[in-house]
Amino acid sequence: MADIQSIANKLSCGANDTPNTGKLGCLSLFGTPDHLLAVKKGFKIPANTVFDLAYLTPLIQAGTVVPLIDASVFEDVSAEDTYSTNASGVKRLNLKGLPEYKFTYEESNEFYREMDKMTSFKAMDFIIGDNEGNWLVSTNSDGTYGGFTAGHSTAELKKMKVEGGDSESRSLMIQFLDRLQFDRNYSILHQDQLTFSPSEVPPVNGVHIEFVSIPTTAETAIDITLHLNSDHSTIVEGATTASDYVVTVGGATATLGLITESPAGQYSIPITSPASLGLNDVIVVTLSDGANANVVDLGGVLFRATPDGTTAVVAA
């Protein structure tokens, strides 16, 4: 980088900053935006990262990345550039418009409820995916990549079904604050260079944990069921490893024994420490990925206990 005396008052202009407008080679194009990866504000992807599901999945489990896949409708509602005109009729660029995009989803009411958590201001950045499986990322001066800087992201009012008309839907409106990211500082990750399609990015499914019965004094196991929050009837199978759970008894983390599932979706969880449950002990059960996060990976499908922690008090 040049020192300050070399760059002071220096401007790339005209012949000193000639655009390369050649058209040789394959065109690098980006299609209709269909997908979003919301990332924590300022999150950076190192240049040597292998951008694949093995990289994304732990970030999704940790809540660093939130996927919103397969929008039904995309609308570009960006503000146009504005100009001022002097007395001689000469126009000059006055203000560059900021990008603003609207993604509409036709999903379930549970999805719409969770969408509401996306409403924020300057709290997250967004990586954008298109209908061809390409991803648009911003580029940083340190050689890293990331999401585009967002201002407001607003989950708009749900549109109700009108007989004979459009189906129920809810839209997410996002305004981006850094025009330069969209004009120059971006890169396209093309589908033919990636090993996954957007539909394979695993979103997190909400799970409701229920006690089959209230535990009683001197018991050495608890029985629970796992159902999806979306309908409270679809069972979640295969959570039979002790590391799939965190159970606390009286505020202390319990040691779990061999978990059994019978019938499907109902689990018996032996507690080996403490040796037995005591009267009025408070038991809290949540899902885990083995590192005390509340998301579990069951065969490539992610589940989060919502609410995080189901509680029971040991009865007599």
N, C-alpha and C positions, 0 to 999 in steps of 0.2 A: 504494500500500500504506500502511496506517495505521501511525503510529509505535508504538513499543513500549508507551508509557504508555496508548495508546488501546486496545490489544488485551490487555494483561496482565489475567489472570483473567476474560477475557470469553469466554463460551461460547454458541454458537448453540444455542438450546434452545426447544422448544415453539413458541410463536407467532412467535418471532424467526427460525425456520428452517422455514417451512411448506412441505411437499412439494407439488409441482404434480402432481396425480394425474388431470388431465383426459385424455380418450381421443379427442379430435378428431384428424383427420388420418390419414395412412397409418401403419401399424404398422412400426416399425423392429425387425426380428427377425434373429436369427442362428441358422443351422441346425446340423446335426450336423458337428462338426469332422472334416475329412478330410485337411487339408494343413497343413504347417508350413514356415515360413521361419525357420531358425535364423540369428540375426544376432549379430555380435560384441557382447560385453557393453558396454552404454552407447551403442550406435550410435543416432544420432538422425536422423530424417527431417525436413528443414526444412518449414515450413508451406506454402511456395510450390512444393513439388515436384510434378511431374506423375508420378503413380505408375503407370508403365507398363513394358512390356518393355524399352524403350530405357533406362530408369532402372535396372531390376533386373539386366539382363544383365552390364554391366561389374562390378557388385558381386559377382555370382556368379563371374565370372572371377577376381576378386581374392581370393575366399574370404571376403569380408565377409558374404555371404549364402549359405546352403546350403539348397536346397529339398528337402523330403521330401514328395512329392506322392502322392495317391491311397492313403491307408491303407485297408485292407480292413475293419478293425473299429476303432471308437472306444469307449472305456470311461471313464466319469467315476468315479474312485475317490477323490474328494476327502474329506477329513476333515470330519465334521459339527461344527457349533458345539456347545460344551459349556457346561453351566450348573451353578451351585452353588445349593443349597437351604438356607436357614437354618432355625433351630429352629421358626419359625412356618410353615414350608412355602412361603415366598416364594422363587421362583426368580429368579436374576439371571445374565445372560450372563457366563460365566467366560473363555471362550477362543473366538475365531473360528477355524474350521477353514480350512486352506489348500487351494487348488485343487490337484488332482493328476490328471493325465490319462494315459491309456495308448493309444498308437497302434500298431496291429498291421499289419504289411506282409507280403504274400505275394508275394515276388519271387524273385530268383535268389540263389545263394550268394555271388556277388560283391557284390551289394547288401548282404547280411547282414554281410560282412566290412567293408565301408565303414561300415555303421551302427555298428560297434563303436567307431569314432572319435568318436561322439557322446557316449560316456560321459564325464561330467565333473561338476564341482560348482562352481556360481556362475561358470561360464566363458562362458555365452552367454544371450541372451534369445530369445524366440520370438514371431513373428507367427503367428496362427492363421487358417486358411482353412476355410470350410465347404463342404458339398456343393452349395450354391447359387452358389458363386463369390464370396461375400463374404469380406472379410478383417477380422479383429479386431486393432486396434492399441491400444497404450497411449498416453495423452496426458501430456505433461510440462508443468510450470508455466511453462516458457519458450515455450510455443506449438508446440513440436515434437512429433513422434510417434516411436514406437519399438516394440520388442518387450516382452513381459511378462517381468519379472525371474524367472529360474529359479534354483532351488537345484540339486538333483541332476537330471541327465538320465542315464538308465541304459538301455543296450541290453541287454535281458534275454536269458537263455539261449534259443537257438533251439529251437523246438518241432519235433520230428521228425515226419515223416509216419507215421500209424498206418493200417494197412490197413483200408479201409472207413470211416475217420474223416477228421478235418480234414487239410488240406494242410499242408506245411511252412511255417513262419512265424517271424517274429521281431518283438518288440514294443519300443517305446521308451517308457519311463515317465518322466514329467516332473512334478516338484513345483514350484509357483510360490510365491514368497515374499512377494509384496506383495498382500495381500487387497484393499487399497484400490483397486488397479488394476482389479480385476474388479468391485468394487462401484460405483465412481464414475468413475475416471480411465481411461476407454476410449472409443474411437470405432469405428464400423463403416463400412468402405469398401464400399458396396453395389455389386453386380455391374453394375447398370444405369448406374452412373456410371463404370465402368472400360472399358478398350478391349481387355482380354484375359481369358481364362479360366485357371484354375489349371493345366489340362493344357498350356498353352502356355508356362509358365515353364520355361526350359531348365536341366535338371540337367546336371552334368558327367559325361561318360563317360570311364572309364579306358582308356588306350591303352598297349599294349606295343610298344616300338620294338625291332626286331632288325636286326642287320647281316646282309645277305645273305651276305657273306664278310668275313673279316678284311682290312682294307686293308693294302697292302704299300708298301714304300719307292718313292718317286717317283710314286705315283699322284696324280691331281689331282681325284678324285671319290670319294664314298662311296655305297654302295647300301644302302638300308634298306627294311624293310617295316613297316607299321602295322596292328595287329590290335586289336580290342577285348579288354580284359581279361576280360570276362564269359565268353567262350568260346575266346579265342585262335585264332579262325578267321575271324570276320567282319572283312572288310577295311575300312579307312577310306580313302575316296577324296577327291580334291580338294585335298590339301595341297601345292600346287605353287607357292606364293609363298615367296620367300626369307624374308619376315617371319614365316612360319609356324614357323620353326625358330630355335634358337640352337645353333650348333656351336662348340665350343672345340677348339683344337689346341694341345697343350702348355700349356694354361692360358690361352691368348689367344683372344679371339673371332675366328673366321674370317669372311672375306667370301665370300658365296655367289653363284654364278652362276645361270643359268636352270635351274630344276628341271624334270625330266620324270618322268612317271608311266607306266610300262609294265613288266609288265602292271598292271592295276588294283591299287592298294594297295602297289605297289613303286615306290620313288622313287630316282632317281639325282640326287645333290646335288653339283654341281661346286663345288670350293673354289678361288677365285681368289687368295686371300691367306690363308696362305702359298702360294707358287707351287707347291709340291708337298709331299707328306708325307715325314717323315723317320723313320728307324728308331727304334722305341720311343716315338714321339710318342703321347701319350694323347689320344684323341678322345672327346669327350662330346657326345651329341646329345640335345636335348630340344625339346619344342614351345614355341611362344611366341605371344603376341598382338601382337607388335611392340613391346612395352614390357618385355620380359624377364620377363613372367609366364609360367607354364608351362601356360596354357590357351589353346587356339586356337578361334576361331569359324569353322566351315566351314558356310556357308549357314544360320546360325541354330542349328546344333547345336554344343555345346561339348564339347571333348575335352581331357583332361589326361594328360600322360605320367606313367605310374605303373609303376615308380618314376621319379622325376624325374631323368632323365639316364641314358642307356645308354652304356656305356663300351667302347671297344676300344683295344687297343695295336697300333700299326703293326708288322707283321712284316717280316722281310727279304724 
